């Protein structure tokens, strides 16, 4: 039998997002909103946002945009950063002819490393709830 917290640790993964070393909260927000642009939307947090979606129970949702609303650096622990963001998504299950879409607000804590990376710990990919 696997201990409960060991089992939880196996169900998470790290996603590393490079923003640059020595940034303020406002500079991190700008880097996250403008980095690696695809057309007009930033793609930097797409994988993080996708992993944290709660409006559906599988990974087939399509992310359309991620907008960082706020970044807060913990004054007592400056390596801990909270990133608040809004994700626009849609989901289509063809076999059930079901469409759904929405905007979801989320918040994630990351560790800010000395080389300028934000390290997020997010859930491992989920299996589709329905294989249609």
N, C-alpha and C positions, 0 to 999 in steps of 0.2 A: 504494500500500500504506500502511495506517495503522500508525504505530508502536505497539508492544505496550501501553505505558502510556497512550497516547492512547485506544486501543481500550477499555482497562479503565475509563478515566474516563467514557466514553460509556455504560457499562453500570452506572452508579451514579446515585443521586439523593439529594438532601438531604431529610430530614424534620425539621421544626422543632417542638419541644415546649416550650411555655412553662411554667416552674415558678416563676418569680419571681427577682428579683435578690438577691444577697448571701446566699444560703442555705448552710447547712452540709450535709454529706453526709446526715445524718439528716433534715433538713428537706426535702431533695430527694426522698429515699426516700418520705417521708410524702406529699409533693405528687404524686409519680408514682403512688402506690397509691390515693390518694383523689380525685384530680382527675377532673372530668367523669364522675362515676359514672353508670352505666346499670344499673338495678336494684342489684345488690350488687357488681358487678365494675367496676374502673376501666377506662376505654377509652383512656386517654392513650397507652399504648404499643402499642395493637393494630396499627397500621400498621407500626411498627418491627419488632415481633415477627413479623408475617406475612412481611415481607420477608426475615427471617433464618432462617425455618424450613428445616431440612435433612432432615427425615424423609420428605419427598415431593418430587417433581420438578416440580410446577406450582403455580399460585396459586389453585386451587379449594378449598383447605383453609379450614375455618371456625374462627375463633379464638373460644374460649369464655371464657378469662380470661388475664390477664397479671398476675403477682404479682412485684413488685420485691423481690428477696431482699437486695440490698446495693447501696450506692452508695459509690464510693471516689473522692475528689478527689486527684489527684496533687499531693503537697506541693511538688514542684519546678516544676510547671506547673499552677497552680490553675485554668486554663481547660480542662484535660483531665479528663474525668470518665468513670469506668467504671461502667456500670450492669449488674448481674447480675439476671436475671429468669427466671421459669419460665412457659412458655406451655402452656396446655391447648388442644388442637386436635382436630378430626376431619375426615375426608375421605371422600366417597362418590363412586364412579365408577359411575353407573347402568348403563352399557352392559356393564360387566363384573361387575355386582352385587358390588362390592368396597367394604367398609367398613374404615376403619382410624382409629385414634384414639390419642392419647398425650399425655404431658407432656414438654416439651423444655426443658432448661436452656440458656440462652444468655447471652452477655455482649457488650455493645456499648460502644464508646468514642464519646463525644460531646464537642463543644466547647461550653463554658459561656460564653455571651456576657454582656456587662455589663448588657444589658437583661433578663436572666433567662431566656434561651432555651437549651435544649439542642439542638444541631444534630448529628444523626446522619447519617452517610453510609452508605447501604445499597444493596444490589443493585437494579437496575431490575426492574420486574415481569417475571416469566418467562412464557413462553407455555405453555399446557397441554401436557403430555407426550403426551397422547392426547385427541383432540377428541371423545370419545364423550359 
